[in-house]
Amino acid sequence: MKITNEHLVTDQWEIDKWDQYFVEENKKLDTKIYSSVLEERLRTNKIIKSFRIKKTVEPVWPVFIQQLVQDLNPSIKLFEIKTAGYYRSQNNIVFKVLEYKIHESFCIQWFANKQRINRNILVSHNSKSTKITYVDITKGPTSVQGYFERRIKNVYVKRQRSAFKVQKLKLKIALGLIPDRKISWVQLKIDKILKRSADKY
């Protein structure tokens, strides 16, 4: 498939090609393979993490979503995000924004190593605080996993959990919820989490 180095997919011909690709890949992975319900369930892995922050959603939303986008590709700006848009990550993987509702949800999907990855950020809030829920769902073509596959899966889960911890701490720093005297300590904690995550595999 034709690709470019730009972070936004804007050419209509290319958009049509990616539309077709995503439909075909989703159809493949949604096709039932096993007669056993348990075997089918084992094709899917889900990670759910959440936290509440003592700030209203208005300051929290743009900072947190920009953090997530920066991790995917620093060139992507918040105002460029739209539902059904296609974008490129730093390693040139194309992802699609399935849903983008300000102050409510940011859901993206991409395919890699025969897996479908859906990453969803769901937000609920009131006049005093904001709750952010992170849901990461991966689905593959088989439930059969050897040692190597299980190892990769476990590393992926641990890295996603670590990444969520880091995003939470960075958000608190950005929103001024960490006292100045503790910022260097929190930054050191972030560095340690990232190092442990990188050393897992």
C-alpha positions, 0 to 999 in steps of 0.5 A, spaced: 500 500 500 502 506 498 504 511 504 508 517 505 511 520 510 506 525 513 502 524 519 496 525 516 492 521 511 489 526 506 489 524 499 482 521 498 485 515 494 489 513 499 483 514 504 479 509 500 485 504 500 485 504 508 478 504 508 478 498 504 484 495 508 480 496 515 474 493 513 477 487 510 482 486 516 476 487 521 472 482 517 478 477 518 478 477 525 471 478 527 470 471 523 469 465 528 474 460 528 473 455 533 466 452 535 468 453 543 466 459 546 472 459 551 477 458 545 474 464 541 474 468 548 482 466 548 483 470 541 481 477 545 485 480 551 483 486 554 486 491 559 482 496 563 485 501 567 482 508 570 483 513 575 480 519 578 483 526 578 481 532 582 480 537 576 474 539 572 474 536 565 475 542 561 483 543 563 484 535 563 481 533 556 486 537 552 492 536 556 491 528 557 489 527 549 495 531 547 499 527 551 496 520 548 497 523 541 504 525 542 506 518 544 503 516 537 506 522 533 509 528 536 507 532 529 499 530 530 496 536 533 489 536 537 485 540 532 487 535 527 484 529 530 477 527 527 472 521 527 474 517 521 480 520 520 487 516 518 494 518 521 501 515 522 504 513 528 512 515 529 513 508 526 509 509 520 503 504 522 496 507 520 491 508 525 484 510 525 480 514 529 474 510 531 470 516 535 472 522 538 467 526 542 470 532 546 470 531 554 467 524 552 471 519 548 477 518 544 478 511 540 483 509 535 484 502 532 490 499 528 493 493 525 500 490 527 503 483 527 496 480 525 493 483 531 487 488 531 488 493 537 483 498 539 485 503 544 479 507 548 479 513 552 473 514 556 471 520 560 466 521 565 466 527 570 462 532 575 463 539 577 469 537 582 473 531 578 474 527 572 475 520 571 479 517 565 478 510 563 483 506 559 481 500 555 486 496 550 483 490 547 487 486 542 484 480 538 488 475 534 487 470 529 488 464 534 487 462 541 493 457 541 499 460 544 506 457 545 511 460 550 514 465 546 507 468 544 505 468 551 511 472 553 510 477 548 503 478 550 505 478 558 510 484 556 505 487 552 500 488 558 505 490 563 508 495 558 501 498 557 500 498 564 506 502 565 505 507 560 498 508 563 502 510 570 506 514 566 501 518 563 497 519 569 503 522 573 505 527 567 498 529 567 498 531 574 505 535 573 502 538 567 496 540 571 500 543 577 497 537 582 504 536 584 508 540 588 514 544 585 518 540 591 516 533 589 516 534 581 523 532 581 522 526 585 516 524 580 520 525 574 525 520 577 519 515 578 517 516 571 524 515 568 524 508 573 518 506 570 520 507 563 526 503 564 523 497 567 518 497 561 524 497 556 528 492 560 522 487 560 523 484 553 
